[in-house]
């Protein structure tokens, strides 16, 4: 997907918005880079401090884990029978 769809999507968006050829070429190149490298490139271009990226990463992981656990508990409570296995819920 990264090497096929994303460059074509970048080309289509560039043509749809009537951007100059140089900008479209840059969009296609960035679109063909995998996600992690594109993130690093965009962070470098925007001159964002590494502390901000590190802080966001450190906050996103625990939040994702907590929300996943809450969602799974909700599913267990909704689908499990109380008289069987999940009596602690």
Secondary structure in CASP SS format (residue, H / E / C, confidence):
PFRMAT SS
TARGET T0000
AUTHOR 0000-0000-0000
METHOD secondary structure of the structure
MODEL  1
X C 1.00
X C 1.00
X C 1.00
X C 1.00
X H 1.00
X H 1.00
X H 1.00
X H 1.00
X H 1.00
X H 1.00
X H 1.00
X H 1.00
X H 1.00
X H 1.00
X H 1.00
X H 1.00
X C 1.00
X C 1.00
X C 1.00
X C 1.00
X H 1.00
X H 1.00
X H 1.00
X H 1.00
X H 1.00
X H 1.00
X H 1.00
X H 1.00
X H 1.00
X H 1.00
X H 1.00
X C 1.00
X C 1.00
X C 1.00
X H 1.00
X H 1.00
X H 1.00
X H 1.00
X H 1.00
X H 1.00
X H 1.00
X H 1.00
X H 1.00
X H 1.00
X H 1.00
X H 1.00
X C 1.00
X C 1.00
X C 1.00
X H 1.00
X H 1.00
X H 1.00
X H 1.00
X H 1.00
X H 1.00
X H 1.00
X H 1.00
X H 1.00
X H 1.00
X H 1.00
X H 1.00
X H 1.00
X H 1.00
X H 1.00
X H 1.00
X H 1.00
X H 1.00
X H 1.00
X H 1.00
X H 1.00
X H 1.00
X H 1.00
X H 1.00
X H 1.00
X H 1.00
X H 1.00
X H 1.00
X H 1.00
X H 1.00
X C 1.00
X C 1.00
X C 1.00
X C 1.00
X C 1.00
X C 1.00
X C 1.00
X C 1.00
X C 1.00
X C 1.00
END
